[in-house]
Amino acid sequence: MKGAPYEQLWIHRFMLKDIVRGETYQNAIDAVVTPDSVVLDMGAGSGILSFMAARAGARKVYAVERTSIARVTLELARLNGLQDRIQVIQDDVRNIVLPEKVDVLLSEWLGPIGVDENLLHPLLTARDRWLKPEGKILPENVTAWMAPIYDPILDSEMFFWTSRPYGFDLTPIARHSVNEIRYGQQHIQPEHLLAEFKLMWTTDIVSYPAEDAIHPFRTSLSFICKSEGTFNSLGLWFDAQFPNGGKLICGPGAPRNHWGTTVCPLDRIVQVNPGTEIKVDFACELDDEPGRTFSNWSVCIDGHQEKHNTRDSIT
C-alpha cells in the first residue's frame, strides 16, 4: 500500500521513543530558531519537531506531512496549544505553496544509510523553493559508512534454516533471505568489524543539486581485513551533522537509536585472515515513490563474486 508504513501510527511511536534522535534535534532547533523564525518541517509525521520549533520561539511553523497521519499532528498541536503558530499541511512538499520564505528547513528524512528512504529530492526541492539564502537546514550534512562484519545472529539464523528443522529441507528460506536487508540491528558492536570502516558517500544538504538526488547512489570500496575472523555480511550506517555542531551518530558502538546498523547478508560464511582483501560494489536505487528504494551489493573475495539485490527478495 502506498504511503505505508508512515500512514501507520506504530512507526511514529517507534521514532518518538528514540530519545537520542529527539534530543539531538531538540538541541539543534534550540540553537537556530529565534522568535523571528519561520520554519518549514518537511515530513512532519507526528509533528514533534514542529512542536519543538514552536517551543523554541518560532513565529510560524509549516508542518508538511503527505500521509493521513497529519490528522494526529493537528490533534496534538491543538492539544498542546500550538495551533496558532503551527499550520499543518497534508500534501507532498513539492506541491505546496507558502505565503513566505522560511528561515529554517527542518526535516527528519533519514533512512538507515541516510539517503535510502528516497526523501532527499523532496527536501532539496523545498530548499530551493522556500529557504531564504541565509537560512539553516537541519541536518546540513549526512555521511554513510560501510565495513565488512560478522553478524552472529545472522549466522545463527542461517544455520537454523539449513539444519533441516522439524525434519524438512527449508534451505530456500536461507537462499531468499540473503537478498533481504536487515535494518535497526542493535547487537553489532565494534568488535564485529573485520576491517576499518570506509566512507560510502557524503551529502552536503546545503549545496547538493536537487537534480542529482534522483540518481542512484553508488560506491566501490576495497577493505583489507585486520585480523582473523568470520565474514558473513556488510554493515552500513550514517552520521548527520547539524548547524549547531551537534551530531547524530549511528552504527557499531554509537548511542542506541532506532537506526542502529544496517546489515546486508552474504550467501556464505567466509573465513578471513589479516591482509585478506574484500571488494564491494553497492548501489541504492531510487523508486518513483517517496520512501521507497532498492539496494544491490556485490562482494568479491578470493576470486569468488556474489551479487544480491533487494528487488529479488520475496517481500
C-alpha positions in Angstrom: 0.0 0.0 0.0 1.4 3.4 -1.0 2.1 5.7 1.9 2.8 2.7 4.2 4.4 2.5 6.8 4.2 6.2 7.5 0.4 6.1 7.3 0.6 3.9 10.4 0.9 5.1 14.0 3.3 2.4 15.1 6.3 3.8 13.3 5.7 7.3 14.8 5.5 5.8 18.3 8.8 4.0 17.5 10.5 7.2 16.4 9.1 9.3 19.3 10.6 6.8 21.8 14.1 7.3 20.2 15.5 9.8 22.8 18.9 10.2 21.0 17.0 11.3 17.9 14.7 13.6 19.8 17.3 15.3 22.0 19.8 15.8 19.1 17.1 17.6 17.1 15.9 19.5 20.1 19.4 20.9 20.8 19.8 21.9 17.1 16.4 23.5 17.0 17.0 25.5 20.2 20.3 26.7 18.7 19.0 28.1 15.4 15.3 29.0 15.9 14.6 32.5 17.2 11.3 34.5 17.9 11.5 35.9 14.3 12.0 32.5 12.6 9.6 31.0 10.1 10.1 27.2 10.0 9.2 24.5 7.4 9.1 21.0 8.7 9.1 18.5 5.8 7.7 15.1 6.6 6.4 16.3 9.9 5.0 13.0 10.9 3.6 13.2 14.4 4.7 16.9 14.5 7.2 16.6 17.3 9.9 18.6 15.6 7.4 21.3 14.7 6.3 21.4 18.4 10.0 21.8 19.4 10.4 24.7 16.9 7.3 26.4 18.2 8.5 26.0 21.8 11.9 27.5 20.8 10.0 30.6 19.8 9.3 30.3 16.1 6.9 32.9 14.8 5.3 30.4 12.3 5.8 26.7 11.6 4.6 25.0 8.4 4.3 21.3 9.3 4.0 19.4 6.0 3.1 15.7 6.1 1.9 13.9 3.0 0.2 11.0 4.8 -3.1 10.9 6.8 -1.0 10.9 10.0 -1.4 14.7 9.6 -4.7 14.3 11.4 -2.8 13.2 14.5 -0.3 16.1 14.0 -3.2 18.6 14.0 -4.8 17.0 17.1 -1.5 17.1 19.0 -0.9 20.7 18.0 -4.3 21.7 19.3 -3.9 19.7 22.5 -0.6 21.5 23.3 -2.0 24.9 22.5 0.2 25.4 19.4 -2.3 25.6 16.7 -1.9 29.4 16.5 1.7 29.1 15.3 1.7 25.7 13.6 -0.1 25.2 10.3 -0.5 21.5 9.4 -0.5 20.9 5.6 -1.3 17.4 4.3 0.4 17.3 1.0 3.7 16.4 -0.8 6.1 19.2 0.0 6.8 19.6 -3.8 3.2 20.6 -4.3 2.8 23.2 -1.6 2.6 27.0 -2.0 3.6 29.0 1.1 2.9 32.7 1.6 6.5 33.4 2.6 10.1 32.1 2.5 11.4 30.3 5.6 14.4 30.8 7.9 14.8 27.2 8.9 14.2 24.0 6.9 13.7 21.2 9.3 13.3 17.5 8.4 14.0 14.0 9.8 14.2 12.4 6.3 17.0 10.0 7.2 16.9 6.3 6.3 19.2 3.7 7.7 22.1 4.9 5.4 20.8 8.5 5.1 19.5 8.6 1.5 17.7 5.3 1.3 14.2 6.5 2.0 14.1 8.5 -1.2 13.3 11.7 0.5 16.3 13.8 -0.4 14.8 15.1 -3.7 11.7 16.5 -2.0 13.9 18.0 0.7 16.2 19.8 -1.8 13.2 20.9 -3.8 11.8 22.5 -0.7 15.2 24.1 0.0 15.4 25.6 -3.5 11.8 26.9 -3.4 11.3 28.1 0.1 14.5 28.5 2.1 16.0 32.0 2.4 19.6 32.4 1.1 20.9 32.8 4.6 18.5 30.1 6.0 19.5 27.0 8.0 18.9 23.3 7.2 18.7 20.7 9.9 20.7 18.5 9.4 23.1 20.0 7.0 25.4 17.1 6.2 25.0 13.4 6.1 27.7 10.7 5.7 27.3 7.0 5.0 29.8 4.3 6.2 30.4 0.6 5.5 32.5 -2.2 6.9 32.7 -6.0 6.4 31.4 -7.6 9.6 30.5 -10.8 11.3 26.9 -10.9 12.5 26.4 -13.7 15.0 22.6 -13.5 14.9 22.5 -13.8 11.1 24.9 -16.8 11.4 22.7 -18.5 13.9 19.5 -17.9 11.8 21.1 -19.2 8.6 22.3 -22.3 10.5 18.7 -22.9 11.6 17.3 -22.7 8.1 19.9 -25.1 6.7 19.8 -27.6 9.6 16.6 -29.4 8.5 14.4 -28.0 11.3 11.3 -30.3 12.0 13.0 -32.8 9.6 12.3 -30.8 6.5 14.6 -29.1 4.0 14.0 -25.4 4.4 17.2 -24.1 2.6 15.2 -22.0 0.2 14.3 -19.8 3.2 18.1 -19.1 3.6 18.6 -18.6 -0.1 15.8 -16.0 -0.3 16.8 -14.3 2.9 20.2 -13.2 1.7 18.5 -10.6 -0.6 16.8 -9.0 2.4 18.5 -6.1 4.2 18.2 -6.2 8.0 17.5 -2.8 9.5 18.0 -1.5 13.0 20.4 -4.2 14.2 21.4 -3.1 17.7 23.7 -6.0 18.5 26.5 -5.1 16.1 29.5 -3.7 18.0 33.0 -2.5 17.0 34.4 -6.0 17.7 32.3 -7.4 14.9 34.1 -5.2 12.3 36.7 -7.2 10.3 38.3 -4.1 8.7 38.4 -0.4 9.2 35.1 1.2 8.1 35.1 3.4 5.0 33.2 6.3 3.6 30.4 5.4 1.1 29.3 9.0 0.3 28.8 12.4 1.9 25.7 14.5 1.1 26.1 18.2 1.8 22.4 19.2 2.1 23.2 22.9 1.8 24.8 22.7 -1.7 23.8 19.3 -3.1 22.0 19.8 -6.5 18.4 18.7 -6.4 18.6 17.3 -9.9 21.3 14.9 -8.7 19.1 13.5 -6.0 17.0 11.4 -8.4 20.0 9.3 -9.5 21.3 6.1 -7.8 23.9 6.5 -5.0 26.8 4.2 -5.8 30.1 3.3 -4.2 33.0 0.8 -4.9 35.2 0.0 -1.9 38.1 -2.2 -1.0 38.7 -3.5 2.5 41.8 -5.1 4.0 41.0 -7.4 6.9 42.8 -6.5 10.1 42.6 -9.9 11.9 41.5 -13.5 11.6 37.7 -13.9 11.6 34.4 -14.9 10.0 32.8 -12.8 7.3 29.1 -13.1 6.6 27.7 -9.6 5.9 28.2 -5.9 5.3 27.5 -3.3 8.0 26.2 0.1 6.9 25.3 3.2 8.9 25.3 7.0 8.8 26.0 10.1 10.8 24.4 13.5 10.4 25.8 17.0 11.4 23.8 20.0 12.4 24.5 23.7 12.2 25.0 24.0 16.0 27.9 21.5 15.8 25.7 18.7 17.1 26.0 15.2 15.6 23.6 12.2 15.2 25.8 9.1 15.2 24.6 5.6 14.3 26.3 2.3 13.8 28.5 0.0 16.0 29.3 1.5 19.4 27.1 4.5 18.9 24.5 5.6 21.5 21.5 3.4 21.0 18.9 4.8 18.5 16.3 3.3 16.2 18.5 3.3 13.1 21.2 1.0 14.6 23.3 -0.8 12.0 22.0 -2.0 8.6 23.1 -5.5 7.7 23.4 -6.8 4.1 23.9 -10.6 4.2 26.2 -12.8 2.1 25.1 -16.2 0.9 28.0 -18.0 2.6 30.4 -17.7 5.5 34.0 -16.8 4.6 37.0 -17.3 6.9 39.4 -14.3 6.5 42.9 -13.6 7.7 45.0 -10.4 8.2 45.5 -8.9 4.8 42.5 -10.6 3.1 41.0 -8.2 0.6 37.3 -7.7 0.3 35.9 -5.7 -2.7 32.4 -4.3 -2.6 30.1 -2.6 -5.1 27.0 -1.1 -3.6 24.1 0.9 -5.1 21.0 2.5 -3.6 18.5 2.8 -6.5 15.6 5.2 -6.1 11.9 4.4 -6.8 9.3 6.8 -8.1 7.5 6.7 -4.8 9.0 8.7 -1.9 10.0 6.5 0.9 11.0 3.6 -1.3 14.4 2.4 -2.6 16.1 -0.8 -3.8 19.6 -1.8 -3.0 22.1 -4.1 -4.6 25.5 -5.3 -3.4 28.3 -7.3 -5.0 31.1 -8.8 -2.9 34.3 -10.3 -4.3 36.8 -12.2 -2.1 39.4 -14.7 -3.2 38.2 -14.6 -6.8 34.6 -15.5 -5.8 31.9 -12.9 -6.5 28.3 -13.0 -5.3 25.6 -10.5 -6.1 22.5 -9.6 -4.1 19.5 -7.3 -4.9 16.5 -6.4 -2.8 14.4 -6.5 -6.0 14.9 -10.3 -5.8 13.6 -10.6 -2.3 10.2 -12.3 -1.7 8.8 -9.3 0.3 
